[in-house]
Amino acid sequence: MCGIVGAVSSRNIVPILVQGLQRLEYRGYDSCGVAVHGASLGAGGGLQRARSTARVAELLEQVQAAPIVGATGIAHTRWATHGAPLECNAHPHFSHGPGAQASAGGTAPGRVALVHNGIIENYEALRTALQAQGYGFASQTDTEVIAHLVDSLYAGDLFQAVQAAVAQLHGAFAIAVMHQNEPHRVVGARAGSPLILGVGQGGAEHFLASDAMALAGVTDQIVYLQEGDVVDLQLGRYALVGADGQPLDAEQRPVRTVQAHSGAAELGPYRHYMQKEIFEQPRAIADTLEGVQGIVPALFGDGAAQVFEQIDSVLILACGTSYYSGCTAKYWLESIAKIPTQVEVASEYRYRESVPNPRQLIVTISQSGETADTLAALRHAQSLGHAHTLTICNVATSAMVRECALAYITRAGVEIGVASTKAFTTQLAGLFLLTLALAQAKGHLSAAQEAAHLQAMRHLPVALQAVLALEPQIIGWAEDFARMQNALFLGRGLHYPIALEGALKLKEISYIHAEAYPAGELKHGPLALVTSAMPVVTVAPNDALLEKLKSNMQEVRARGGVLYVLADADTRIESSEGLHVIRMPEHYGALSPILHVVPLQLLAYHTACALGTDVDKPRNLAKSVTVE
């Protein structure tokens, strides 16, 4: 949530800041803004800013039409938490000092400029205290509190002021701050929200950003800040201190070479990033499975063999789409590995009383590895004595990977579309590998079974290409769905979580109300909703539950419902009045969920296109949820 870019340089940094925002816009697009220090290029003037409630492209036009220039600057694209998406709530926020006019158009010069990602939980108490000191507030945000707090603590050294300020903050944050008295300085800090340091060529300039992609083409030398770090950026140098206030050296916070190619953010021939990412799934799966020659615990890290032998159960913690991948994995883990498995929504787990089991394997699933609720759930589990932790994650340098003992890194590449697609299918691939590894450790996987499963996994990229070829048929379905206001998704067993994911995709980007149910539950309530205006999507693989599913479908037809069925090649379900069938190219067995979800992704995508919604940036949502 929210994207931050900052820089200290000797050149006009505004184009780089705005370009960085464009690459981070998927993290939030309710408003955006940029601030620079006019004196940083030797010209007159102090802090200057431009803000917009439109997209970053409009901000670019704004700074070109009424130029602001500076070699020191910060920028931000916002996902609103406190305060509506209005210009007064857009970042960067200024503090004009106590007694100054508190309005967006106030004439007092800005003393502090600040951008923020996260939520400050004690902002109301801080706001009251600062108002008593004479500070006026022009916004409804928790962020403006931090700007005034830094100003109130400033005594000639911005770094010291920020250190003192963050010590008073409760909650999650990543911040970047400038002061009018220090034109060649930006100070950053993080706790609970991601922030990186970029080292420019020859160390002559330095950058801050929410992730490395913002700096693609600018620098590939990255330092990942850890919890409680505060960083001081100045011309030609930077300094870091940890949560304890002690300096950190290059060994403690090493500079890493990170290839965050700008090409990842290019659309190419595709209409939207979501479409591009759906069609990247064959490659993403192939990359995720690259190098897997056999099932060995070492796929998940050193010490995995010992851990897998010791554990007696699995607890999966995740949010959103990642939660549904965990729900799918539960079926695999219990049927193939024969190991008891629970799946919990991360935000629920951390706030309830649970019974710790030191022999349980905690598995977290996250695309970004920075999801606040999942990280908090992991830390809660660790506090209860759970030492065996493993993550399935798409970002090798993320907090999730650093904080888990074991990991499997999916290789989906950068996912920009808010509605997750390739991250989901690569998570499933990683979870299936985990299932096989645990089955082997528990003596439930023969050599012949291992060989058969690996062969099926290697076939996945080809099978996915065949499924993607169904797109023209799915477009026909989408035209029907675009006329509806509600939809029902049905699945049984292993494919019930896929129905859940299909419903989530449809409501995320088309805004059509959609719900998913286990098909056997239809007669226990949802059947009351079925009419000709309530399309029913049914995931119908040729498995042990097929005949039961066919009975559920008849229940829908008998009530005038219209069925849209994704059927395996050999299910003998034919199209007829009120029954629309798309036939999958093959029967995929245990790996069927990875294939059956793709038509549902395409259905949601083309329905949204037909309705004209902003597919990649759906209303009220953003990528990488780094706030609770």
C-alpha positions in Angstrom: 0.0 0.0 0.0 1.3 3.4 -1.0 4.5 4.0 -2.9 7.4 6.1 -1.8 10.4 7.4 -3.8 13.1 9.8 -2.5 16.4 11.1 -3.7 19.5 13.2 -2.8 21.4 14.1 -6.0 23.2 16.9 -7.7 20.9 16.8 -10.8 17.2 17.6 -11.2 15.6 14.6 -9.7 11.9 15.3 -10.5 11.7 13.1 -13.6 13.2 10.2 -11.7 10.8 10.7 -8.8 7.7 10.8 -11.1 8.9 7.8 -13.1 9.4 5.9 -9.9 5.8 6.7 -8.9 4.6 5.4 -12.3 6.2 2.1 -11.5 4.7 2.1 -8.0 1.2 3.2 -8.9 -0.1 -0.3 -8.5 0.5 0.2 -4.7 -2.0 3.0 -4.5 -3.7 5.5 -6.9 -6.1 7.6 -4.8 -3.7 10.6 -5.1 -0.1 11.4 -5.7 2.5 14.1 -5.2 6.1 15.2 -5.3 8.1 17.7 -3.2 11.6 19.1 -3.8 14.0 21.5 -2.1 14.4 24.4 -4.5 17.7 25.4 -3.0 19.2 21.9 -3.7 20.2 23.0 -7.2 21.6 26.3 -6.0 18.5 28.2 -7.0 16.4 30.2 -4.5 13.4 28.8 -2.8 12.7 26.3 -0.2 10.3 23.3 -0.2 8.0 23.1 -3.2 5.4 20.6 -4.0 2.8 19.5 -6.5 -0.1 17.1 -5.7 -3.0 15.5 -7.6 -6.0 13.4 -7.0 -5.7 12.0 -10.5 -3.2 9.4 -11.7 0.6 9.9 -11.9 0.3 10.8 -15.6 -1.6 13.9 -14.6 1.0 14.8 -12.0 3.7 14.5 -14.7 1.8 17.0 -16.8 1.4 19.3 -13.8 5.1 19.4 -13.0 6.0 20.0 -16.7 3.5 22.8 -17.1 4.5 24.6 -13.9 8.0 23.3 -13.4 9.3 22.5 -10.0 13.0 21.4 -10.0 15.3 20.2 -7.3 18.1 17.8 -6.7 16.6 16.6 -3.3 13.1 15.4 -3.3 10.4 12.9 -2.1 7.3 11.6 -3.9 4.3 9.4 -3.0 1.4 7.6 -4.5 -1.4 7.0 -2.0 -3.9 4.3 -1.0 -6.2 6.1 1.3 -6.5 5.0 5.0 -7.2 8.1 7.0 -9.1 10.8 5.0 -10.8 10.7 1.6 -8.8 10.9 -1.6 -8.7 14.7 -1.7 -5.8 17.0 -2.5 -5.5 18.2 1.2 -5.0 14.5 2.2 -2.4 13.8 -0.6 1.3 13.4 0.3 3.8 15.0 0.6 2.5 16.7 3.8 4.1 19.9 5.0 4.6 21.2 8.5 4.6 25.0 8.5 5.4 25.3 12.2 3.3 26.2 15.2 0.9 29.1 14.7 1.0 28.9 10.9 -2.2 28.9 8.8 -3.4 25.3 8.6 -4.6 25.2 5.0 -3.5 23.7 1.8 -3.2 27.2 0.4 -1.5 28.7 3.4 1.2 31.2 2.7 3.7 30.2 5.4 6.7 28.4 3.9 6.9 24.7 4.5 9.5 23.7 7.1 9.1 19.9 6.9 8.0 17.7 4.0 7.1 14.1 4.6 5.7 11.0 2.9 4.4 8.0 4.7 3.2 4.4 4.1 1.4 2.7 6.9 -0.9 3.5 9.8 0.0 5.4 13.0 -2.2 3.9 15.7 -1.6 6.6 18.3 -2.1 9.6 15.9 -5.1 11.0 17.7 -3.2 11.4 21.0 -0.2 12.9 19.1 -2.5 15.2 17.2 -4.1 16.5 20.4 -0.7 17.1 22.0 0.6 19.0 18.8 -2.5 21.1 18.6 -1.8 22.2 22.2 1.6 23.3 21.0 -0.1 25.5 18.3 0.1 23.2 15.3 -2.8 23.5 12.9 -3.9 20.6 10.7 -4.9 20.9 7.0 -5.8 17.2 6.5 -7.6 14.2 8.1 -4.6 12.0 7.8 -2.4 10.3 10.4 0.6 11.3 8.3 0.4 15.0 8.9 0.9 14.2 12.6 4.3 12.8 11.8 5.4 15.9 9.9 4.4 18.2 12.8 6.0 15.9 15.3 9.3 16.0 13.4 9.1 19.8 13.2 8.4 20.0 17.0 11.5 18.0 17.7 13.8 19.6 15.2 16.8 21.3 16.8 19.1 21.7 13.8 19.6 18.0 12.9 16.9 16.3 10.8 18.3 12.8 11.5 18.1 13.3 15.2 14.6 14.8 14.9 13.4 11.8 12.9 14.9 9.3 15.4 13.1 11.1 18.3 9.9 11.2 16.3 9.7 7.5 15.3 10.3 6.6 19.0 6.9 8.1 19.7 5.0 6.4 16.9 2.9 3.2 17.4 1.9 1.3 14.4 3.4 0.5 11.0 5.3 3.0 8.9 7.8 3.8 6.2 8.7 7.5 5.9 10.9 9.9 4.0 11.4 13.4 5.3 13.1 16.7 4.2 13.7 20.0 6.1 13.9 23.5 4.7 17.2 24.1 6.5 19.0 21.1 5.0 18.6 21.2 1.2 20.8 18.1 0.5 19.3 15.7 3.0 16.5 13.1 3.1 16.0 10.9 6.2 14.0 7.6 6.0 12.8 5.2 8.6 10.8 1.9 8.5 8.9 -0.2 11.0 6.3 -2.7 9.6 6.3 -1.2 6.1 8.9 -1.9 3.4 11.6 0.6 2.5 14.8 0.2 0.5 17.9 2.3 -0.1 19.3 2.7 -3.6 23.0 3.5 -4.0 23.6 5.5 -7.2 26.6 5.2 -9.6 29.8 5.9 -7.7 27.8 6.6 -4.6 27.3 10.2 -5.8 23.5 10.0 -5.3 21.2 8.0 -3.1 17.5 7.0 -3.3 14.7 5.6 -1.1 11.8 3.6 -2.5 9.1 1.2 -1.4 10.6 -1.5 -3.7 13.4 -1.9 -6.2 11.2 -1.7 -9.3 10.8 2.1 -8.7 14.5 2.5 -9.3 14.8 0.2 -12.3 17.2 1.8 -14.8 18.5 4.2 -12.1 20.4 1.9 -9.9 20.6 -1.8 -9.2 22.6 -1.4 -5.9 20.1 -2.0 -3.2 20.2 -2.1 0.6 17.1 -3.6 2.3 16.3 -1.7 5.4 15.1 -3.8 8.4 12.7 -3.2 11.2 13.5 0.0 13.1 16.2 1.2 10.7 16.7 4.9 10.2 18.7 6.0 7.2 20.4 9.4 6.5 20.9 10.3 2.8 23.3 13.1 2.0 25.3 14.1 -1.1 27.9 11.4 -1.6 27.2 9.4 1.5 24.6 7.6 3.6 24.5 6.3 7.2 22.2 3.8 8.9 21.3 3.1 12.5 19.3 0.2 13.8 16.3 0.1 16.2 18.7 0.5 19.1 20.2 3.7 17.7 23.6 2.0 17.0 25.3 2.6 13.6 25.1 -0.2 11.1 28.0 -1.1 8.8 28.1 -2.6 5.3 28.3 -6.1 6.7 25.1 -5.7 8.7 23.2 -4.0 5.9 25.0 -5.2 2.7 24.6 -3.6 -0.7 22.9 -6.2 -3.0 22.7 -6.2 -6.8 19.0 -6.4 -7.7 17.9 -6.7 -11.3 14.5 -5.0 -11.3 14.1 -4.6 -15.0 11.9 -1.8 -16.2 10.7 -4.2 -18.9 8.7 -5.9 -16.2 6.5 -2.8 -16.1 6.0 -2.6 -19.8 2.7 -3.8 -21.3 3.9 -4.9 -24.6 1.1 -6.1 -26.9 -1.4 -6.5 -24.0 -4.3 -4.3 -23.1 -3.8 -4.5 -19.3 -1.2 -5.8 -16.9 -3.7 -8.4 -15.6 -4.0 -9.8 -19.1 -0.3 -9.9 -19.6 0.2 -11.7 -16.2 -2.5 -14.2 -17.0 -0.6 -15.1 -20.2 2.7 -15.1 -18.5 1.6 -18.1 -16.3 3.2 -20.9 -18.5 6.6 -19.1 -18.2 6.1 -18.3 -14.5 5.3 -21.9 -13.7 8.3 -23.1 -15.8 10.6 -20.7 -14.0 9.2 -21.7 -10.6 10.0 -25.3 -11.3 13.3 -24.7 -13.0 16.1 -26.8 -11.5 13.7 -29.2 -9.7 15.2 -32.6 -10.7 13.7 -34.6 -7.9 11.9 -34.2 -4.6 14.3 -33.4 -1.8 13.8 -31.4 1.4 16.7 -29.2 0.4 14.4 -27.4 -2.0 13.1 -25.5 1.0 16.4 -24.7 2.6 19.1 -26.1 4.9 17.7 -28.0 7.7 14.4 -28.8 6.0 14.9 -32.6 6.2 15.2 -32.5 10.0 12.2 -30.2 10.3 10.0 -32.3 8.0 10.8 -35.4 10.0 9.9 -33.7 13.3 6.6 -32.1 12.5 3.2 -33.7 13.0 0.9 -31.1 11.4 0.8 -28.0 9.2 -0.8 -24.6 9.9 -1.1 -22.3 6.8 -1.4 -18.5 7.4 -2.3 -16.2 4.5 -4.6 -13.5 3.3 -6.8 -13.0 0.2 -5.8 -15.0 -2.9 -2.9 -16.5 -1.0 -5.4 -17.8 1.6 -7.2 -19.7 -1.2 -4.0 -21.2 -2.4 -3.5 -22.5 1.2 -7.0 -23.9 1.2 -6.2 -25.8 -2.0 -3.0 -27.1 -0.5 -4.9 -28.5 2.5 -6.5 -31.1 0.2 -3.1 -32.0 -1.2 -1.3 -32.2 2.2 -4.0 -34.4 3.8 -4.6 -36.7 0.8 -1.0 -37.1 -0.5 1.2 -36.4 2.5 -1.3 -37.7 5.1 -0.5 -34.8 7.4 -3.2 -32.9 9.4 -3.5 -29.3 8.0 -5.2 -26.2 9.2 -5.6 -23.0 7.1 -6.3 -19.7 8.8 -6.8 -16.1 7.7 -3.8 -14.4 9.1 -5.6 -11.4 10.5 -7.9 -13.7 12.5 -5.3 -16.1 13.8 -3.2 -13.4 15.5 -6.1 -12.1 17.5 -7.6 -15.3 18.9 -6.4 -17.7 21.5 -5.0 -20.8 19.9 -3.3 -24.0 21.2 0.4 -23.9 20.3 2.0 -27.1 19.0 5.8 -26.9 18.8 5.8 -29.8 16.4 3.6 -27.9 13.9 5.0 -26.4 10.7 3.9 -22.8 10.2 3.6 -22.1 6.5 3.0 -18.5 5.4 2.0 -17.6 1.8 2.6 -14.1 0.4 3.2 -12.7 -3.0 5.1 -9.6 -1.7 6.5 -11.1 1.5 5.5 -7.8 3.2 1.8 -8.4 3.8 1.3 -6.8 7.3 -1.3 -9.2 8.6 0.6 -12.3 7.5 3.9 -11.0 8.9 2.1 -10.2 12.2 0.6 -13.7 12.3 4.0 -15.3 11.7 5.5 -13.3 14.6 2.6 -14.2 16.8 3.1 -17.9 16.0 6.8 -17.5 16.8 6.0 -15.8 20.1 3.9 -18.9 21.0 6.9 -21.1 20.6 6.5 -22.2 17.0 10.1 -22.6 15.7 9.4 -24.5 12.5 8.4 -21.8 9.9 8.4 -21.9 6.1 7.2 -19.4 3.5 6.0 -19.7 0.0 6.9 -16.2 -1.4 7.6 -14.4 -4.7 10.2 -12.0 -3.3 13.5 -13.5 -2.1 14.6 -10.4 -0.2 11.3 -9.8 1.6 10.7 -9.6 5.4 8.8 -12.9 5.2 11.7 -14.8 3.7 14.1 -13.2 6.2 12.0 -14.1 9.2 11.1 -17.7 8.2 13.5 -20.5 8.8 12.7 -22.2 5.5 11.4 -20.8 2.2 10.5 -21.7 -1.4 10.8 -18.7 -3.7 8.3 -18.7 -6.6 9.5 -17.0 -9.7 6.4 -15.4 -11.0 8.3 -12.1 -11.6 6.8 -8.7 -10.9 3.0 -8.8 -10.6 1.6 -5.3 -11.2 -2.2 -6.0 -11.6 -3.9 -5.7 -8.3 -5.9 -8.9 -8.9 -3.4 -11.7 -8.4 -3.0 -14.3 -11.2 0.4 -15.7 -11.8 1.4 -15.3 -8.2 -1.5 -17.6 -7.3 -0.7 -20.4 -9.7 3.0 -20.3 -8.8 2.1 -20.5 -5.2 0.1 -23.6 -5.9 3.1 -25.1 -7.7 5.4 -24.4 -4.7 2.8 -25.8 -2.3 2.5 -29.0 -4.4 6.2 -29.4 -4.2 6.0 -29.0 -0.4 3.3 -31.6 -0.3 5.5 -34.1 -2.2 8.5 -33.3 0.1 6.4 -33.9 3.2 4.9 -37.0 1.8 8.4 -38.3 1.1 9.6 -37.4 4.6 6.6 -39.3 6.1 7.0 -42.3 3.9 4.0 -41.8 1.8 5.7 -41.2 -1.6 7.1 -44.0 -3.6 9.7 -43.5 -6.3 7.1 -44.3 -9.0 4.7 -41.8 -7.5 7.4 -39.1 -7.3 8.3 -39.7 -11.0 4.6 -39.5 -12.1 4.0 -36.2 -10.1 7.1 -34.6 -11.5 6.2 -35.5 -15.0 2.8 -34.0 -14.5 4.3 -30.8 -13.1 6.7 -30.5 -16.1 3.7 -30.7 -18.4 2.0 -27.8 -16.7 3.4 -25.0 -19.0 2.2 -26.8 -22.1 -1.2 -27.6 -20.5 -1.6 -23.9 -19.5 -1.0 -22.8 -23.1 -3.8 -25.1 -24.2 -6.1 -23.6 -21.5 -5.3 -20.1 -22.5 -6.4 -21.0 -26.0 -10.0 -21.1 -24.6 -10.0 -17.3 -24.3 -12.4 -16.7 -27.3 -15.0 -19.0 -25.7 -14.6 -17.3 -22.4 -15.2 -13.9 -24.0 -18.6 -15.1 -25.0 -19.4 -15.9 -21.4 -18.1 -12.6 -20.3 -20.6 -10.8 -22.5 -23.4 -12.5 -20.6 -21.9 -11.8 -17.2 -21.5 -8.1 -17.9 -25.3 -7.8 -17.9 -25.6 -9.4 -14.5 -25.4 -8.0 -11.0 -24.7 -11.2 -9.1 -23.0 -14.5 -9.7 -22.6 -17.8 -7.9 -19.6 -20.1 -8.1 -19.7 -23.8 -7.2 -16.9 -26.3 -6.7 -16.4 -29.5 -4.7 -13.4 -30.9 -2.8 -10.1 -29.7 -4.2 -11.9 -27.3 -6.5 -14.0 -25.5 -3.9 -11.1 -23.0 -3.2 -10.8 -22.5 -6.9 -14.5 -21.4 -7.0 -13.7 -19.1 -4.1 -10.8 -17.6 -6.1 -13.0 -17.2 -9.2 -15.6 -15.3 -7.2 -13.0 -13.1 -5.7 -11.5 -12.2 -9.1 -14.9 -11.3 -10.5 -15.8 -9.0 -7.7 -12.3 -7.4 -7.4 -12.3 -6.0 -10.9 -15.8 -6.0 -12.3 -17.6 -5.0 -9.1 -20.2 -7.7 -9.7 -21.3 -9.3 -6.4 -20.1 -12.9 -6.5 -20.1 -15.7 -3.9 -18.7 -19.2 -3.9 -20.0 -22.3 -2.2 -19.2 -26.0 -1.9 -21.7 -27.4 -4.4 -23.1 -29.7 -1.8 -24.2 -26.7 0.3 -26.4 -25.3 -2.4 -29.5 -26.8 -1.0 -28.7 -25.5 2.5 -29.4 -21.9 1.6 -27.9 -20.5 -1.6 -30.4 -22.2 -3.8 -32.9 -19.5 -2.6 -30.9 -17.0 -4.7 -31.0 -18.9 -7.9 -32.9 -17.3 -10.8 -32.3 -16.8 -14.5 -30.5 -13.5 -13.4 -28.1 -15.4 -11.2 -25.5 -17.2 -13.4 -23.9 -20.2 -11.7 -20.3 -21.0 -12.6 -19.4 -24.6 -11.9 -15.9 -26.1 -11.8 -16.5 -29.7 -13.0 -13.3 -31.8 -13.2 -13.6 -35.5 -13.8 -12.9 -36.6 -10.2 -14.6 -38.8 -7.6 -17.2 -36.0 -6.9 -18.3 -35.5 -10.5 -21.6 -37.4 -10.2 -22.5 -35.6 -7.0 -21.7 -32.3 -8.8 -24.0 -33.2 -11.7 -26.8 -33.7 -9.2 -26.1 -30.2 -7.8 -26.2 -28.8 -11.3 -29.7 -30.4 -11.9 -30.9 -28.6 -8.8 -29.9 -25.3 -10.4 -31.5 -26.1 -13.7 -34.8 -27.2 -12.0 -35.1 -23.6 -10.6 -34.5 -21.8 -13.9 -30.8 -21.1 -13.1 -28.3 -20.7 -16.0 -25.2 -22.8 -15.7 -21.7 -22.0 -17.0 -19.6 -25.2 -16.6 -15.9 -25.7 -16.9 -15.8 -29.4 -17.7 -12.9 -31.8 -18.2 -12.6 -33.4 -21.6 -14.1 -36.7 -20.4 -17.0 -35.6 -18.1 -19.8 -36.1 -20.7 -21.5 -32.8 -19.9 -23.0 -31.3 -23.0 -24.2 -27.8 -23.8 -28.0 -27.3 -23.9 -30.7 -24.8 -23.0 -29.5 -23.0 -19.9 -26.3 -25.0 -19.8 -23.1 -23.5 -21.3 -20.1 -25.8 -21.3 -16.4 -25.0 -22.0 -14.4 -28.2 -22.2 -10.9 -28.2 -20.8 -8.3 -29.8 -23.1 -7.3 -32.5 -20.7 -7.9 -34.1 -17.3 -5.2 -32.9 -15.0 -5.7 -35.1 -11.8 -4.2 -33.6 -8.6 -2.9 -30.5 -10.4 -6.3 -29.7 -11.9 -6.7 -26.5 -9.7 -3.7 -24.8 -11.3 -5.4 -25.3 -14.7 -9.1 -24.7 -13.8 -8.4 -21.3 -12.2 -7.1 -19.8 -15.5 -10.5 -19.7 -17.3 -12.0 -18.0 -14.2 -9.2 -15.4 -14.3 -10.0 -14.8 -17.9 -13.8 -14.6 -17.2 -13.3 -11.9 -14.6 -10.9 -10.0 -16.9 -13.1 -9.9 -19.9 -16.2 -9.2 -17.9 -14.4 -6.2 -16.4 -13.3 -5.1 -19.9 -16.9 -5.3 -21.1 -18.0 -3.1 -18.2 -15.2 -0.6 -18.8 -13.7 -0.8 -15.2 -10.1 0.1 -14.5 -8.9 -3.5 -14.5 -5.4 -3.0 -13.1 -6.4 -0.5 -10.6 -9.8 -1.5 -9.2 -11.5 1.0 -6.9 -10.6 0.9 -3.2 -7.9 -1.7 -3.7 -4.1 -1.8 -4.0 -1.3 -4.2 -4.3 0.9 -5.3 -1.4 -1.3 -4.7 1.7 1.2 -3.4 4.2 -1.3 -2.0 6.6 -3.7 -3.8 8.9 
